[in-house]
Amino acid sequence: MSPERPDAAPGLHAIPADHAACRAAIRAGSRSFHAASLLLPPSVRQAAYGLYAFCRYSDDAVDDAAAHTRAGTVARLEARLARAYAGAPADSPADRALADIVSAHAIPRALPAALLEGLAWDAEGRRYETLSDLRAYAARVAASVGAMMTLIMGVRDPAVLARACDLGVAMQLTNIARDVGEDARAGRLYLPLAWLRAEGIDPEAFLAAPEASPALARLVARLLGVADGLYARSEAGISGLPLACRPAIRAARLIYAEIGRELERGGLDPVARRARVSGSRKALLLLRAAAPRPALAGPSGPALRETRFLVEAVADHGGMRRPAWWDIAGQAVRVLDMIEVLRERESLGHAALARESLGHEAS
């Protein structure tokens, strides 16, 4: 065990400055995720920032490493993960926050380990023959994060976890569709190779000179169709989350799905331009997500075959559940959280109206 820091709360590693650094990482690294996170209750939001910061740091470390050093980079990340689980995190805000999060929310090590496995696949330049192979990759780099977020929100129900994994895979497929050109110029290719060959696209020729074509547009549309099906499946799982957490997750779902709509508006050409959702459009989607709506029927259907191992890891781990809301201390925290959420939503509403009146759009 590493010694507790004098300025940390008893039993914790992270201090307010660490949490501030994690929040800064999400604001710089993902405007879409940061926008949706504003609708989370403050206590959940802080943990979400810490989780995201570690995931962002890990992804960037592999992406930024020279090709011949990437395997060593992944090994160092695995060692840092082991230290976080041992209660002796590395000296960084993200590591300290992660150590507190995995302990407080009983997150099985298999979940962040799956993320690092996906990054190891990136490090070796792995390509994916079939859609199932691609979903297996998305399960590791994205569904694992969805499962961890669900645990942070205090839910361990396998059916809800399965839908959270659906949402993670859908988001990753959307990212892949959006980034086809950018990835190709960096020597990366994620589209299923069998799909490319069926459309008469030679993978190596495309990497050498990526360009838009009707065949590529059909592939992008096909991938977005798969993502849309998973977004639809994920919606039912949102009703299994705590009431105060639902708007944020619905907002993330709406904003990421909107990337697909932007691709469609741009003629399904991910090579010439990178699809972006405007700031004003995000604000409107946040308001839509925050609006009261009837809960859908509960989650149904098994987990995807490729994400089942994540759901099973949580079931095997057991773990803790959130204290009952009738606890007096818990009630007080919840009331304060709800007040802050309402304030955030009110400010978002004013910002959206201001943007609409000025006709200003920001990326």
Protein Blocks (a to p, Z undefined) as FASTA:
>chain_A
ZZddfkbcehiabdfklmmmmmmmmmmmomklmmmmmmpcfklmmmmmmmmmmmmmmmmm
mmmpcfklmmmmmmmmmmmmmmmmnopacddfklmmmmmmmmmnopafklmmmmmmmmmm
mmnopacfblmlmmmmmmmmmmmmmmmmmmmnopabfklmmmmmmmmmmmmmmmmmmmmm
mmmmnopafbdfklmmmnopafklmmmmgcddfklmmmmmmmmmmmmmmmmmmmmmmmmp
cfklmmmmmmmmmmmmmmmmmmmmnoopaklpccdddfklmmmmmmmmmpccdddddded
jddfklmmmmmmmmmnnpaddddfklmklmmmmmmmmmmmmmmmmmmmmmmmmmmmnopa
cZZ
